[in-house]
Amino acid sequence: MESYLTTSLTTLKAYRKSRLDLAQWVLDNPGSFPELLALCFNDSSSISYKATWILEFVCAERLALLHPHLDEFFTKLPLTKKDQALRPLAKICQMLAISYYKDKDEALINTITPMHKQQWVNCMFDWFITAQKVACKVYGMTSLVYLGTEFKWIHPELKSIILQNIHEEQPAYKARGKSVLKQIEKFEKKGL
């Protein structure tokens, strides 16, 4: 027998309200979070990308629900191949970067490990060198610019990739690229 979450995802339409309603159900039933995460990373399932839509909204509201599951998240992140699933997952990576490096969320700081960060960095750079949609690259830039404040080799690599590709990419990439280059410059001036 299918769970309520699986049944709801099977019939879910892309309407924002429908996605928000199901995300609210997960927030009201946090015990369903591990099932949602498992569905996100079941690439053979026809509903995996819909699960990532819900995961994005849940994380935007309560990112702490993801904290106990970071091992699974970062291990399975690079294995995800569906375009529709990658954009929300990339956005969650951006949320994690902002929460950790900018907001200095103590709970996240105490949960995330060096191995998580290594998996995270590798995945973000992989998205840059493979044929990913622009959203993955844009959200990945933000993750990498923050991760680069800790890992000094990231900023020069990221800067090089952006400068090499900025003229051939889509407007969203160009806009975020210019912004990230300015951020890198600011961090360099601060000695970060």
VEXBAVEX-974463 format. One line per 8 residues: for each residue x, y, z of N, C-alpha, C. Coordinates in Angstrom, 2 decimals. Example, Ala and Ser with C-alpha at 12.3 -4.5 7.8 and 13.67 -1.06 7.14 Angstrom:
13.19 -5.69 7.80 12.30 -4.50 7.80 13.20 -3.30 7.80  12.85 -2.25 7.08 13.67 -1.06 7.14 12.90 0.03 7.87
This chain:
0.85 -1.19 0.00 0.00 0.00 0.00 0.89 1.25 0.00  0.60 2.18 -0.89 1.38 3.41 -0.99 1.09 4.34 0.17  2.10 5.09 0.57 1.93 6.08 1.64 1.17 7.29 1.09  0.70 8.11 2.00 0.02 9.35 1.60 0.95 10.21 0.75  2.22 10.30 1.15 3.18 11.12 0.42 3.38 10.62 -1.01  3.59 9.33 -1.17 3.79 8.75 -2.51 2.55 8.94 -3.37  1.39 8.69 -2.81 0.14 8.88 -3.55 -0.03 10.33 -3.97  0.27 11.25 -3.06 0.13 12.68 -3.35 1.11 13.13 -4.43
2.32 12.61 -4.38 3.31 12.96 -5.40 2.92 12.40 -6.77  2.32 11.23 -6.78 1.92 10.60 -8.04 0.90 11.46 -8.78  0.01 12.08 -8.02 -1.07 12.87 -8.64 -0.76 14.37 -8.65  0.37 14.77 -8.09 0.72 16.18 -7.97 0.88 16.85 -9.33  0.27 18.01 -9.47 0.46 18.85 -10.64 1.50 19.92 -10.30  2.02 20.57 -11.29 3.11 21.53 -11.08 2.65 22.86 -10.49  1.37 23.02 -10.23 0.89 24.28 -9.69 1.57 24.60 -8.36  1.99 25.83 -8.22 2.70 26.25 -7.01 1.89 25.96 -5.75
0.61 26.26 -5.78 -0.22 26.03 -4.60 -0.24 24.56 -4.21  -0.33 23.67 -5.19 -0.33 22.23 -4.90 1.00 21.81 -4.26  2.09 22.34 -4.78 3.40 22.01 -4.22 3.54 22.56 -2.81  3.08 23.79 -2.60 3.15 24.39 -1.26 2.29 23.62 -0.26  1.11 23.19 -0.70 0.22 22.43 0.19 0.87 21.12 0.63  1.48 20.41 -0.31 2.13 19.15 0.05 3.37 19.40 0.92  4.09 20.45 0.64 5.24 20.80 1.49 4.77 21.11 2.91  3.64 21.80 3.03 3.10 22.10 4.36 2.71 20.82 5.09
2.18 19.85 4.34 1.83 18.56 4.95 3.10 17.90 5.51  4.21 17.94 4.76 5.47 17.36 5.25 5.94 18.13 6.50  5.84 19.45 6.48 6.23 20.24 7.64 5.37 19.90 8.86  4.09 19.64 8.63 3.19 19.26 9.71 3.41 17.82 10.16  4.04 17.02 9.30 4.32 15.61 9.58 5.80 15.33 9.35  6.68 15.89 10.19 8.12 15.79 9.94 8.65 14.36 9.90  7.91 13.42 10.44 8.31 12.02 10.36 8.33 11.51 8.92  7.68 12.23 8.02 7.65 11.84 6.61 8.88 12.32 5.85
9.72 13.14 6.50 10.87 13.71 5.81 11.84 12.67 5.24  12.20 11.62 6.01 13.10 10.61 5.44 12.53 9.94 4.18  11.22 9.69 4.18 10.58 9.11 2.98 10.68 10.08 1.81  10.43 11.36 2.06 10.52 12.37 1.01 11.93 12.39 0.43  12.93 12.38 1.28 14.32 12.41 0.82 14.64 11.17 -0.01  14.19 10.01 0.45 14.43 8.77 -0.30 13.77 8.83 -1.68  12.58 9.40 -1.75 11.88 9.53 -3.04 12.63 10.48 -3.97  13.23 11.52 -3.41 14.00 12.48 -4.23 15.15 11.79 -4.96
15.78 10.87 -4.29 16.98 10.25 -4.84 16.73 8.89 -5.49  15.47 8.56 -5.70 15.13 7.34 -6.43 14.99 7.72 -7.90  16.10 7.80 -8.59 16.12 8.29 -9.97 15.30 7.43 -10.93  15.03 6.19 -10.54 14.24 5.32 -11.42 12.74 5.58 -11.26  12.38 6.36 -10.27 10.97 6.65 -10.01 10.49 7.82 -10.86  9.26 7.72 -11.32 8.68 8.80 -12.12 8.29 10.00 -11.27  8.33 9.86 -9.96 7.95 10.98 -9.08 9.14 11.62 -8.37  10.36 11.17 -8.66 11.52 11.69 -7.93 11.66 13.20 -8.10
11.46 13.70 -9.31 11.60 15.14 -9.52 10.51 15.92 -8.79  9.30 15.34 -8.69 8.24 16.01 -7.93 8.60 16.06 -6.44  9.24 15.00 -5.97 9.67 14.98 -4.57 10.68 16.09 -4.30  11.56 16.36 -5.27 12.54 17.44 -5.08 11.87 18.81 -5.05  10.76 18.95 -5.78 10.02 20.22 -5.71 9.57 20.46 -4.28  9.04 19.40 -3.66 8.52 19.51 -2.29 9.68 19.71 -1.31  10.77 18.98 -1.51 11.93 19.11 -0.64 12.45 20.55 -0.64  12.48 21.17 -1.80 12.94 22.57 -1.87 12.08 23.47 -1.00
10.76 23.35 -1.10 9.87 24.20 -0.30 9.99 23.89 1.19  10.14 22.61 1.53 10.29 22.22 2.94 11.58 22.81 3.49  12.67 22.70 2.75 13.97 23.22 3.20 13.97 24.74 3.29  13.25 25.39 2.39 13.16 26.85 2.44 12.48 27.30 3.74  11.58 26.47 4.22 10.83 26.80 5.44 11.56 26.32 6.70  12.15 25.11 6.63 12.79 24.51 7.82 13.98 23.66 7.38  15.07 24.32 7.06 16.28 23.65 6.58 16.82 22.65 7.59  16.55 22.88 8.86 17.05 22.00 9.92 16.55 20.56 9.77
15.43 20.36 9.08 14.95 18.99 8.87 15.96 18.17 8.05  16.75 18.84 7.24 17.73 18.16 6.40 19.01 17.80 7.18  19.30 18.51 8.24 20.56 18.35 8.96 20.88 16.89 9.32  19.95 16.12 9.89 20.30 14.74 10.25 20.51 13.82 9.04  20.20 14.31 7.86 20.24 13.49 6.65 21.31 13.96 5.66  22.27 14.73 6.13 23.28 15.28 5.22 24.17 14.20 4.60  24.41 13.11 5.33 25.19 12.00 4.74 24.50 11.52 3.47  23.22 11.22 3.59 22.46 10.73 2.44 22.38 11.79 1.34
22.11 13.03 1.73 21.96 14.10 0.76 23.22 14.27 -0.09  24.38 14.40 0.56 25.60 14.67 -0.19 26.14 13.44 -0.91  25.84 12.25 -0.40 26.28 11.03 -1.08 25.48 10.80 -2.36  24.19 11.07 -2.29 23.31 10.79 -3.43 23.18 11.95 -4.41  23.52 13.14 -3.98 23.41 14.33 -4.84 24.09 14.15 -6.19  25.34 13.70 -6.25 25.99 13.59 -7.56 25.43 12.47 -8.44  24.62 11.59 -7.87 24.05 10.48 -8.63 22.76 10.85 -9.34  22.21 12.00 -8.98 20.95 12.46 -9.56 21.19 12.96 -10.98
20.37 12.51 -11.91 20.57 12.85 -13.32 19.40 13.60 -13.96  18.22 13.51 -13.38 17.05 14.15 -13.99 17.15 15.67 -13.87  17.04 16.35 -15.01 17.12 17.81 -15.03 16.11 18.46 -14.09  14.89 17.93 -14.09 13.83 18.54 -13.27 14.15 18.42 -11.78  14.95 17.44 -11.39 15.31 17.25 -9.98 16.54 18.06 -9.60  17.42 18.30 -10.54 18.68 18.97 -10.22 18.50 20.42 -9.81  17.59 21.14 -10.44 17.41 22.55 -10.09 17.02 22.73 -8.62  15.99 22.02 -8.12 15.66 22.19 -6.70 16.79 21.74 -5.76
17.50 20.68 -6.14 18.61 20.21 -5.29 19.74 21.24 -5.28  20.01 21.86 -6.41 21.03 22.90 -6.47 20.63 24.09 -5.61  19.35 24.41 -5.61 18.86 25.52 -4.79 19.02 25.21 -3.31  18.79 23.95 -2.95 18.98 23.54 -1.55 20.46 23.67 -1.16  21.34 23.32 -2.07 22.78 23.51 -1.81 23.09 24.98 -1.55  22.48 25.85 -2.33 22.66 27.29 -2.11 22.14 27.68 -0.73  20.98 27.15 -0.34 20.42 27.44 0.98 21.40 27.01 2.08  21.97 25.82 1.92 22.93 25.32 2.90 24.15 26.23 2.99
24.65 26.69 1.84 25.82 27.57 1.83 25.54 28.87 2.56  24.41 29.46 2.29 24.04 30.73 2.93 23.85 30.52 4.43  23.17 29.44 4.79 22.92 29.15 6.20 24.22 28.92 6.96  25.13 28.20 6.34 26.40 27.85 7.01 27.37 29.03 7.05  27.62 29.62 5.91 28.69 30.62 5.82 28.23 32.05 6.11  27.04 32.41 5.70 26.58 33.79 5.89 25.82 33.94 7.20  24.81 33.05 7.40 23.98 33.16 8.61 24.64 32.52 9.83  25.68 31.71 9.59 26.42 31.03 10.66 25.49 30.24 11.58
24.61 29.45 10.97 23.67 28.60 11.71 24.46 27.58 12.53  24.41 27.74 13.83 25.22 26.90 14.72 24.88 25.42 14.61  23.60 25.11 14.47 23.20 23.70 14.35 23.80 23.07 13.09  23.79 23.81 11.99 24.37 23.30 10.74 25.89 23.20 10.87  26.50 24.19 11.45 27.95 24.19 11.65 28.37 22.95 12.45  27.56 22.58 13.44 27.88 21.42 14.27 27.54 20.09 13.60  26.82 20.13 12.48 26.37 18.90 11.83 27.19 18.56 10.59  27.51 19.57 9.82 28.19 19.33 8.54 29.64 18.91 8.79
30.10 17.95 8.00 31.44 17.40 8.20 32.37 17.80 7.04  33.67 17.63 7.21 34.59 17.86 6.10 34.26 16.98 4.89  33.81 15.76 5.11 33.44 14.87 4.01 32.24 15.44 3.24  31.25 15.97 3.96 30.11 16.60 3.30 30.58 17.73 2.40  31.47 18.56 2.93 31.97 19.71 2.16 32.71 19.25 0.91  33.49 18.18 1.04 34.23 17.67 -0.11 33.27 17.16 -1.18  32.25 16.42 -0.76 31.25 15.91 -1.71 30.51 17.07 -2.37  30.21 18.07 -1.59 29.50 19.27 -2.05 30.32 19.99 -3.11
31.59 20.27 -2.81 32.47 20.96 -3.74 32.60 20.18 -5.04  32.85 18.88 -4.92 33.01 18.03 -6.11 31.77 18.08 -7.00  30.61 17.99 -6.39 29.36 17.99 -7.16 29.16 19.33 -7.86  29.41 20.43 -7.16 29.21 21.76 -7.76 30.13 21.94 -8.97  31.38 21.55 -8.83 32.31 21.67 -9.97 31.93 20.72 -11.10  31.45 19.53 -10.76 31.00 18.60 -11.80 29.88 19.22 -12.63  29.00 19.94 -11.98 27.90 20.57 -12.70 28.42 21.63 -13.67  29.54 22.25 -13.35 30.11 23.25 -14.25 30.76 22.64 -15.47
31.31 21.45 -15.33 32.04 20.87 -16.46 31.22 19.86 -17.25  29.98 19.66 -16.86 29.09 18.79 -17.62 27.95 19.64 -18.19  27.19 19.06 -19.05 26.11 19.80 -19.73 24.87 19.88 -18.84  24.95 20.73 -17.83 23.81 20.92 -16.93 23.03 22.17 -17.34  21.79 22.22 -16.90 20.97 23.41 -17.13 21.57 24.58 -16.37  21.25 25.77 -16.81 21.86 26.97 -16.25 21.53 27.14 -14.76  20.37 26.71 -14.31 20.00 26.88 -12.90 20.98 26.16 -11.97  21.40 24.96 -12.35 22.38 24.23 -11.53 23.67 25.02 -11.41
24.10 25.58 -12.51 25.35 26.34 -12.51 25.22 27.62 -11.70  24.09 28.28 -11.81 23.86 29.53 -11.09 23.83 29.29 -9.59  23.05 28.29 -9.15 23.00 27.98 -7.71 24.34 27.42 -7.24  25.00 26.67 -8.11 26.32 26.12 -7.78 27.35 27.21 -7.55  27.27 28.28 -8.34 28.20 29.41 -8.17 28.11 29.97 -6.76  26.89 30.14 -6.28 26.70 30.70 -4.94 27.29 29.77 -3.89  27.02 28.48 -4.01 27.61 27.52 -3.06 29.12 27.62 -3.08  29.69 27.64 -4.27 31.16 27.65 -4.39 31.79 28.95 -3.92
31.11 30.07 -4.13 31.71 31.33 -3.66 31.80 31.32 -2.14  30.81 30.74 -1.46 30.87 30.65 0.00 31.86 29.58 0.45  31.83 28.43 -0.18 32.79 27.37 0.16 34.23 27.86 -0.06  34.40 28.74 -1.03 35.72 29.29 -1.33 36.29 30.17 -0.24  35.46 30.62 0.70 35.98 31.39 1.83 36.73 30.47 2.80  36.43 29.18 2.72 37.11 28.20 3.56 38.21 27.46 2.80  37.95 27.13 1.55 38.91 26.40 0.73 39.47 27.37 -0.32  40.67 27.84 -0.08 41.24 28.95 -0.85 41.41 28.66 -2.34
41.54 27.40 -2.72 41.76 27.05 -4.13 40.49 27.21 -4.97  39.32 27.29 -4.32 38.05 27.32 -5.05 37.88 28.63 -5.82  38.13 29.77 -5.18 37.88 31.05 -5.85 38.65 31.19 -7.17  39.94 30.90 -7.21 40.64 31.03 -8.51 40.06 30.08 -9.58  39.71 28.88 -9.18 39.13 27.92 -10.14 37.77 28.40 -10.63  36.93 28.84 -9.69 35.59 29.31 -10.03 35.68 30.54 -10.94  36.55 31.45 -10.59 36.74 32.67 -11.38 37.15 32.31 -12.81  38.07 31.39 -12.94 38.55 30.96 -14.26 37.42 30.36 -15.10
36.62 29.51 -14.49 35.52 28.86 -15.20 34.48 29.89 -15.64  34.14 30.80 -14.74 33.14 31.82 -15.07 33.64 32.69 -16.23  34.88 33.16 -16.12 35.42 34.03 -17.17 35.52 33.31 -18.52  35.81 32.03 -18.47 35.93 31.23 -19.70 34.58 31.05 -20.39  33.50 30.97 -19.60 32.19 30.61 -20.16 31.17 31.74 -20.22  31.43 32.84 -19.56 30.40 33.86 -19.37 29.85 34.42 -20.69  30.67 34.50 -21.71 30.22 35.11 -22.96 29.33 34.19 -23.78  29.40 32.90 -23.54 28.59 31.94 -24.31 27.36 31.45 -23.56
27.22 31.83 -22.32 26.13 31.30 -21.50 24.87 32.17 -21.58  23.83 31.66 -20.93 22.53 32.33 -20.92 22.57 33.55 -19.98  21.58 34.44 -20.11 21.56 35.67 -19.30 21.63 35.42 -17.78  20.97 34.38 -17.30 21.00 34.11 -15.85 22.42 33.78 -15.39  23.14 33.03 -16.19 24.54 32.69 -15.88 25.39 33.95 -15.90  25.19 34.78 -16.92 25.97 36.02 -17.03 25.74 36.92 -15.83  24.48 37.09 -15.45 24.16 37.98 -14.33 24.75 37.44 -13.02  24.54 36.16 -12.75 25.08 35.58 -11.51 26.60 35.55 -11.57
27.15 35.25 -12.74 28.60 35.22 -12.89 29.24 36.55 -12.54  28.67 37.63 -13.05 29.20 38.96 -12.76 29.12 39.26 -11.26  28.00 38.88 -10.65 27.81 39.09 -9.22 28.83 38.28 -8.41  29.03 37.03 -8.80 29.97 36.16 -8.09 31.41 36.67 -8.25  31.75 37.14 -9.43 33.09 37.70 -9.64 33.33 38.90 -8.71  32.30 39.73 -8.52 32.42 40.87 -7.60 32.58 40.38 -6.16  31.81 39.32 -5.80 31.93 38.76 -4.45 33.33 38.21 -4.21  33.86 37.50 -5.19 35.21 36.94 -5.07 36.22 38.08 -4.86
36.04 39.14 -5.61 36.94 40.30 -5.48 36.87 40.88 -4.06  35.65 40.99 -3.50 35.49 41.50 -2.14 36.16 40.57 -1.13  35.94 39.27 -1.30 36.56 38.30 -0.39 38.08 38.36 -0.48  38.60 38.54 -1.69 40.06 38.63 -1.88 40.61 39.86 -1.15  39.88 40.97 -1.21 40.32 42.20 -0.55 40.31 42.04 0.98  39.34 41.25 1.48 39.25 40.99 2.92 40.24 39.92 3.38  40.87 39.27 2.41 41.81 38.20 2.75 41.14 36.88 3.07  39.89 36.72 2.61 39.17 35.45 2.86 39.44 34.45 1.76
